[in-house]
């Protein structure tokens, strides 16, 4: 579960960027894996989701949000779950 204590207060200004997301025109299943998805089908879905993110006008805001709240699921800001976990881990090690 995402750590919600790090989420910004629910004001329109903090969340308005989501209305501009390229992902809004696609089903959520493209960005969040179904139960038990593995191997080639998972890699294919991740590649397709990242291709949508690559042209997104709010990619940076999305990525920053996902890293700030340590979003555990889905493709956010062009990063997979594993890529975000690695960045967060690396950042934690550097802070020590």
GUTOR-555157 format. One record per residue: residue in three letters; x, y, z of N, C-alpha, C, O in turn. Coordinates in steps of 0.05 Angstrom, whole numbers, padded with zeros to 5 digits, always signed. Atoms other than C-alpha are relative to their C-alpha. Last residue first. Layout:
# GUTOR-555157
AlaXYZXYZXYZXYZ ...
END
This chain:
# GUTOR-555157
Unk-00012+00010-00025+00460+00151+00099+00028+00011+00004+00041+00005+00023 Unk+00007-00018-00022+00424+00194+00047+00014-00009+00027+00014+00007+00046 Unk-00016-00025+00002+00459+00159-00010-00005+00019+00023+00013+00035+00030 Unk-00028+00007-00006+00431+00091+00012+00018+00025-00001+00036+00028+00015 Unk-00003+00005-00029+00361+00120+00015+00028-00006+00008+00038+00003+00028 Unk+00002-00026-00013+00367+00149-00056+00003-00003+00031+00016+00014+00044 Unk-00025-00015+00005+00391+00083-00083+00000+00027+00015+00021+00034+00026 Unk-00021+00014-00016+00332+00047-00050+00027+00014-00003+00041+00019+00017 Unk+00006-00007-00028+00282+00098-00078+00022-00013+00018+00032+00000+00037 Unk-00007-00028-00004+00313+00093-00147-00004+00008+00029+00012+00023+00040 Unk-00029-00004+00001+00312+00017-00144+00009+00029+00005+00028+00034+00019 Unk-00011+00012-00024+00240+00014-00120+00031+00004+00000+00042+00010+00021 Unk+00005-00019-00022+00220+00062-00176+00012-00011+00026+00025+00005+00041 Unk-00017-00024+00004+00253+00018-00228-00003+00020+00022+00016+00032+00031 Unk-00028+00007-00006+00221-00045-00200+00019+00023-00003+00037+00027+00013 Unk-00002+00004-00029+00151-00015-00200+00029-00006+00008+00038+00006+00028 Unk+00013+00024-00010+00161+00009-00271+00002-00001+00030+00017+00014+00042 Unk-00016+00018-00016+00179+00080-00290-00017-00024+00010-00040-00021+00018 Unk-00019+00015+00017+00151+00122-00346+00017-00020+00015+00036-00031+00003 Unk-00022-00017+00010+00121+00173-00299+00020-00015-00017+00044-00008-00017 Unk+00005-00028-00007+00081+00119-00263+00023+00016-00011+00046+00009-00006 Unk-00019-00017+00014+00075+00047-00286-00008+00028+00005-00031+00037+00000 Unk+00005-00012+00025+00038+00005-00235+00023+00015-00013+00045+00018-00001 Unk+00012+00015+00022+00042-00011-00162-00001+00017-00025-00005+00041-00024 Unk-00010+00028+00004+00084+00008-00101-00010-00014-00025+00001-00035-00032 Unk+00022+00016+00012+00076+00084-00103+00010-00028-00006+00029-00031-00022 Unk-00009+00028+00003+00132+00110-00059-00022-00019-00010-00027-00039+00002 Unk+00018+00017-00017+00093+00173-00042+00008-00029+00000-00005-00046+00012 Unk+00005-00013-00026+00148+00220-00066-00017-00017+00018-00012-00019+00042 Unk-00024+00003-00017+00172+00172-00121-00005+00012+00027+00004+00001+00047 Unk-00003+00028-00007+00102+00166-00151+00024-00005+00018+00023-00022+00036 Unk+00021+00009-00019+00090+00241-00147+00004-00029+00009+00004-00035+00033 Unk-00005-00012-00026+00156+00259-00179-00020-00009+00021-00013-00015+00044 Unk-00024+00014-00012+00144+00210-00235+00006+00010+00027+00011-00005+00046 Unk+00009+00027-00006+00074+00238-00249+00023-00016+00014+00018-00029+00034 Unk+00017-00002-00024+00099+00310-00246-00009-00027+00009-00010-00033+00033 Unk-00017-00007-00024+00156+00293-00293-00017+00002+00025-00008-00008+00046 Unk-00017+00022-00009+00112+00256-00343+00016+00007+00025+00017-00010+00043 Unk-00003-00003-00029+00060+00312-00346+00017-00023+00011+00015-00031+00034 Unk-00008-00027-00007+00061+00324-00422+00005+00004+00030+00017+00024+00039 Unk+00019-00013-00019+00060+00250-00437+00010+00027+00008+00034+00030+00015 Unk+00010-00024+00014+00098+00227-00500-00019+00016+00019-00032+00035+00010 Unk-00022-00014+00014+00143+00177-00465-00010+00026-00013+00005+00045-00016 Unk-00012-00019-00018+00087+00156-00418+00020+00018-00014+00023+00041-00008 Unk+00021-00021-00005+00049+00123-00475+00012+00021+00018+00008+00045+00012 Unk+00002-00015+00026+00112+00085-00496-00021+00022+00003-00017+00044-00008 Unk-00022-00020+00000+00123+00066-00422-00001+00016-00026+00007+00040-00026 Unk+00007-00021-00019+00054+00032-00421+00022+00022-00001+00015+00046-00001 Unk+00022-00016+00012+00070-00008-00484-00008+00023+00018-00012+00046+00008 Unk-00011-00015+00023+00138-00030-00457-00022+00017-00012-00017+00041-00019 Unk-00017-00021-00011+00106-00050-00390+00011+00017-00023+00011+00042-00021 Unk+00018-00020-00011+00051-00090-00425+00016+00024+00011+00008+00047+00007 Unk+00013-00013+00022+00103-00127-00467-00019+00023+00010-00019+00044-00002 Unk-00019-00017+00013+00146-00143-00407-00013+00016-00022-00007+00040-00026 Unk-00005-00023-00018+00086-00170-00370+00019+00020-00012+00014+00044-00012 Unk+00024-00017+00000+00064-00213-00428+00003+00024+00018-00006+00046+00011 Unk+00003-00017+00024+00135-00238-00438-00025+00018+00000-00023+00040-00010 Unk-00015+00005+00025+00145-00263-00367-00006+00019-00023-00009+00043-00019 Unk-00028+00005-00001+00092-00257-00313+00012+00000-00028-00003+00001-00048 Unk-00012-00006+00025+00021-00234-00297+00031-00004+00002+00043+00007+00021 Unk-00014+00022+00012-00005-00270-00236+00014+00005-00026+00025-00013-00039 Unk-00010+00022-00018-00057-00220-00216+00014-00021-00016+00003-00032-00036 Unk+00021+00018-00011-00065-00165-00269+00014-00021+00018+00038-00027+00015 Unk+00000+00028+00009-00010-00114-00278-00023-00015+00013-00030-00011+00037 Unk-00001+00016-00025-00025-00040-00271-00003-00029-00008-00022-00037-00021 Unk-00021-00011-00018-00009+00009-00328+00003-00016+00026+00022-00012+00041 Unk-00025-00004+00015-00046-00022-00387+00023+00008+00019+00046+00003+00012 Unk-00013+00026+00002-00100-00049-00340+00026+00002-00016+00044-00015-00014 Unk-00019+00003-00022-00118+00023-00324+00016-00025-00002+00039-00026+00007 Unk+00010+00015-00023-00152+00029-00392+00022-00003+00021+00046-00006+00014 Unk-00005+00029+00002-00126+00083-00438-00011-00014+00025-00014-00001+00046 Unk+00014+00010+00023-00145+00156-00452+00002-00031-00003-00007-00042-00024 Unk+00029-00003-00004-00126+00180-00383-00017-00011-00023-00040-00017-00019 Unk+00012+00025-00008-00056+00152-00394-00030+00001+00004-00044-00019+00004 Unk+00006+00015+00024-00035+00214-00433-00014-00026+00007-00029-00037-00009 Unk-00015+00025+00004-00039+00253-00368-00009-00015-00025-00033-00018-00030 Unk-00015-00002+00024-00067+00324-00373+00015-00026-00008+00027-00027-00029 Unk+00019-00004+00022-00122+00315-00321+00014+00001-00028+00001-00003-00048 Unk+00010+00026+00008-00070+00287-00274-00020+00002-00023-00023-00017-00039 Unk-00017+00011+00021-00034+00354-00272-00011-00026-00010-00007-00033-00033 Unk+00010-00008+00026-00093+00382-00232+00016-00012-00023+00005-00017-00045 Unk+00008+00023+00015-00074+00342-00170-00008+00006-00029-00012-00012-00045 Unk-00019+00022-00003-00035+00392-00128-00006-00024-00018+00012-00040-00024 Unk-00026-00008+00011-00073+00453-00153+00020-00023+00001+00036-00026-00017 Unk+00000+00003+00030-00141+00419-00141+00027+00007-00012+00036-00006-00031 Unk+00009-00025+00013-00126+00411-00067+00002-00003-00030+00019-00018-00040 Unk+00017+00003+00024-00123+00345-00030-00011+00027-00010-00034+00034-00004 Unk+00028-00005-00008-00064+00357+00017-00017+00000-00025-00008+00008-00047 Unk+00007-00028-00005+00000+00328-00012-00030+00002+00008-00046-00016+00004 Unk+00017-00012+00021+00013+00254-00002-00005+00029+00006-00008+00037+00029 Unk-00016-00018+00016+00070+00236+00045-00015+00013-00023-00004+00030-00037 Unk-00007-00023-00016+00023+00208+00098+00018+00020-00015+00020+00043-00008 Unk+00016-00024+00006-00006+00164+00043+00007+00024+00017-00002+00046+00011 Unk-00002-00015-00025+00049+00112+00043-00014+00027-00004-00003+00045-00015 Unk-00015-00025+00001+00025+00070-00016+00000+00014+00027-00019+00012+00042 Unk+00017-00023+00000+00000+00000+00000+00018+00025+00000+00039+00025+00013 
END
